[in-house]
Amino acid sequence: MYNWLEGWTKVVRRKTIAALWVLAIGTSLAGPSLSAQTTPEEILRIVKKIDELHRSKSSYAEFDMKIVTPHWTRTLDLQAWSMGMDKTFIRIRAPKKEKGVSTLRVAGEMWNYLPKTSKIIKVPPSMMMGSWMGSDFTNNDLVKEFSLLEDYSYERAYPEDAVDSLIYIRATPREDLPVVWGEILVAVSASDSIPVWEQYYDERGRPLRRMSYYDIQIFSGRKVPAIMEMVPQTKEGHKTVLHYRTLELDIPIDDDIFSLRNLRADD
């Protein structure tokens, strides 16, 4: 005689096992949970990686800077050298109108060279947040006077629209530093810590600009975004895109490159 209780129990058991199996598969596909703890050491490693993304101990780069506005678009051909976080040299190679314009930063000092007037101009600290060559990048962005690692405090963040594939870090400026940003929210890939975007806010929490990273490529054995797009949130129709064609990391670099004499080298 059929035991209805035993049969019903078997059906419930099979359905329970199936449900647990589906749950297990769904959990494995979802990736790391946002609730997973990220240690301070891991956050420190991620911030350091962002700071050195296109620099490392030393670097040489060739890249385009495309400046887009509602009324005009122009593209600069650039080459740049860096030594750690303290030394940067940038030179424009094209177009002809801007060819030879150069920027040098050594420690806390920065200079621009303008071939048309044959003048070397020292950039005062008050101008570090000014636009570089009419782009949406500041002087500081290009020469890295400030760094997330040394000049900001940072912590794990959990925004309302967070997704599990990203880790979010909130950076706030340390006291008594002349930094214009009230806060920077950074999103990096949870799988490889490569930045996906950075959102910059003023002291009142209003968004001022957004940097997005695209086109991950291998440069000197390291995965690096080849494209960086800066979009100001207060100027409709404006953006500046950096596209790296060449990036050599941790290479020998002549220290004479980072000299005032080298600013005039193309004359």
C-alpha positions in Angstrom: 0.0 0.0 0.0 1.3 3.4 -0.9 2.6 5.4 2.0 1.6 9.0 1.2 3.6 10.5 4.0 6.8 8.8 2.8 6.2 9.9 -0.8 5.5 13.5 0.2 8.7 13.5 2.3 10.8 12.3 -0.7 9.3 15.1 -2.9 10.1 17.8 -0.3 13.6 16.4 0.1 14.2 16.5 -3.7 12.9 20.1 -4.0 15.0 21.2 -1.1 18.2 19.8 -2.6 17.4 21.3 -5.9 16.8 24.7 -4.3 20.1 24.6 -2.4 21.9 23.6 -5.6 20.4 26.6 -7.5 21.4 28.9 -4.6 24.9 27.5 -4.6 25.3 28.1 -8.3 23.8 31.6 -8.1 26.2 32.5 -5.2 29.3 31.3 -7.1 28.3 33.3 -10.2 27.6 36.5 -8.3 31.3 37.0 -7.4 32.6 38.5 -4.2 30.1 40.0 -1.8 30.2 43.7 -0.9 29.9 42.7 2.7 33.2 40.9 2.5 35.8 42.7 4.7 38.7 44.4 3.0 41.7 44.8 5.3 43.4 48.2 5.7 46.5 46.6 4.1 44.5 45.7 1.0 43.0 49.2 0.8 46.6 50.6 1.1 47.7 48.3 -1.7 44.9 49.4 -3.9 45.5 53.2 -3.3 49.2 52.8 -4.0 48.4 50.9 -7.2 46.1 53.8 -8.4 48.8 56.4 -7.6 51.4 54.5 -9.6 49.1 53.4 -12.4 50.9 55.0 -15.3 54.2 55.8 -13.4 55.7 53.1 -11.2 59.3 53.7 -10.1 60.0 55.3 -13.5 58.2 55.6 -16.8 58.2 56.8 -20.4 55.0 57.4 -22.2 53.7 58.5 -25.6 50.0 59.4 -25.7 47.3 61.6 -27.3 45.3 64.2 -25.4 42.0 64.9 -27.2 40.2 68.0 -25.9 36.5 68.3 -26.8 34.2 71.3 -26.3 30.9 72.2 -27.9 32.7 74.6 -30.2 36.0 73.0 -31.1 38.1 69.8 -30.8 41.9 69.5 -30.9 44.4 66.7 -30.2 47.9 67.0 -28.8 50.6 64.5 -29.3 52.6 64.2 -26.0 55.5 62.4 -24.5 56.3 62.2 -20.8 58.9 60.9 -18.4 58.5 60.4 -14.6 60.7 59.3 -11.8 58.7 58.1 -8.8 56.1 60.6 -7.6 58.5 63.6 -7.4 59.7 64.2 -11.0 57.7 64.7 -14.2 58.6 66.0 -17.6 56.0 66.5 -20.4 56.6 67.8 -23.9 54.1 68.4 -26.8 55.2 67.1 -30.1 52.3 68.1 -32.3 50.4 70.0 -33.6 52.9 72.5 -34.9 51.2 75.4 -33.1 51.9 73.9 -29.7 55.1 71.9 -30.6 57.8 72.3 -28.0 55.6 73.4 -25.1 57.0 71.6 -22.1 56.2 71.1 -18.4 58.6 70.2 -15.6 57.9 69.3 -12.1 60.5 68.5 -9.4 59.3 68.0 -5.9 57.1 70.9 -5.0 58.1 73.2 -7.9 56.7 73.3 -11.5 57.7 75.2 -14.7 56.2 75.7 -18.1 58.2 76.5 -21.2 56.6 78.4 -24.1 58.7 78.3 -27.3 56.9 81.2 -29.0 58.2 83.6 -26.3 61.2 81.5 -25.3 60.2 82.0 -21.7 60.3 79.6 -18.8 57.4 80.4 -16.4 57.3 79.1 -12.9 53.8 77.9 -11.9 52.8 79.2 -8.4 51.1 76.7 -6.0 47.8 78.7 -6.5 47.7 77.6 -10.1 48.2 73.9 -9.6 44.5 73.3 -9.9 44.3 75.4 -13.1 43.6 73.8 -16.5 46.6 72.3 -18.3 46.7 73.5 -22.0 42.9 74.3 -21.9 42.0 70.7 -21.1 39.8 69.3 -18.3 42.9 68.0 -16.6 44.6 70.2 -14.0 48.3 71.0 -13.7 48.3 68.7 -10.7 46.6 65.8 -12.6 49.4 65.8 -15.2 52.4 66.1 -12.8 50.9 64.4 -9.7 51.8 67.0 -7.1 49.3 65.4 -4.8 48.8 61.7 -4.3 46.0 59.6 -2.9 48.5 57.7 -0.8 50.2 60.6 0.9 47.8 63.5 0.9 44.4 61.8 1.5 42.8 59.6 4.2 40.9 56.7 2.7 38.4 54.0 3.7 36.2 51.4 2.2 32.9 52.9 1.0 29.5 51.3 0.4 27.4 53.5 -1.9 23.7 52.8 -2.4 24.1 51.9 -6.1 27.1 49.6 -5.4 27.6 46.5 -7.4 29.4 43.3 -6.3 32.1 43.4 -9.0 33.5 46.7 -7.7 35.3 47.8 -4.5 34.7 51.4 -3.5 37.1 53.6 -1.7 36.4 57.1 -0.3 39.3 59.5 -0.1 39.2 62.7 1.9 42.0 65.3 2.0 44.2 65.4 5.1 44.1 68.5 7.2 45.9 71.8 6.2 46.4 70.7 2.6 45.4 73.0 -0.3 43.3 70.4 -2.1 40.2 71.6 -3.9 38.3 68.3 -3.7 36.2 67.7 -0.6 36.0 64.0 -1.4 37.0 61.5 -4.1 35.0 58.2 -4.6 37.0 55.6 -6.4 35.7 52.3 -7.9 38.1 49.5 -8.7 37.6 46.1 -10.1 37.2 43.5 -7.3 39.1 40.9 -9.4 42.3 42.9 -10.2 42.1 46.3 -8.4 42.2 48.2 -11.7 40.3 51.5 -11.4 37.1 51.8 -13.3 36.1 55.4 -12.4 36.8 58.2 -10.0 34.2 60.8 -8.9 35.3 64.1 -7.5 33.2 66.2 -5.2 33.5 69.7 -3.6 33.3 70.4 0.1 29.4 70.4 -0.1 29.3 67.0 -1.7 28.4 68.2 -5.2 30.0 66.2 -8.1 32.5 68.3 -10.0 34.0 65.8 -12.5 34.3 62.1 -13.3 37.3 60.2 -14.6 36.6 56.9 -16.4 39.1 54.2 -17.4 38.8 52.0 -20.5 40.7 49.6 -22.8 42.8 47.5 -20.5 46.1 46.6 -22.1 49.4 45.1 -21.2 52.3 47.6 -20.8 55.6 46.4 -19.5 54.0 43.2 -18.3 51.3 45.1 -16.3 47.6 45.5 -17.0 46.9 49.2 -17.4 43.9 51.2 -18.8 45.1 52.7 -22.1 42.3 55.3 -22.1 41.4 57.9 -19.4 38.4 60.1 -19.9 37.8 63.2 -17.8 34.3 64.7 -17.9 33.5 67.9 -15.9 30.1 67.7 -14.3 29.6 71.5 -14.5 30.4 72.1 -18.2 28.1 70.4 -20.7 29.7 69.0 -23.8 33.2 69.1 -22.5 35.6 66.2 -22.0 39.3 65.4 -22.3 40.5 61.9 -23.3 44.1 60.6 -22.8 45.0 57.6 -25.0 48.3 55.9 -24.2 50.1 54.4 -27.2 53.4 53.6 -25.5 54.1 53.0 -21.8 57.4 51.7 -20.5 57.7 51.2 -16.8 60.6 50.7 -14.4 63.2 51.7 -17.0 66.5 53.6 -16.6 66.0 57.3 -17.1 68.7 60.0 -17.3 68.2 62.5 -14.5 69.1 65.4 -16.8 65.7 65.0 -18.4 64.2 66.6 -15.2 66.1 69.9 -15.6 65.3 73.5 -16.7 67.9 73.1 -19.5 65.9 70.3 -21.0 62.8 72.5 -21.2 64.5 74.3 -24.1 66.0 71.1 -25.7 63.8 71.3 -28.8 64.9 74.9 -29.7 
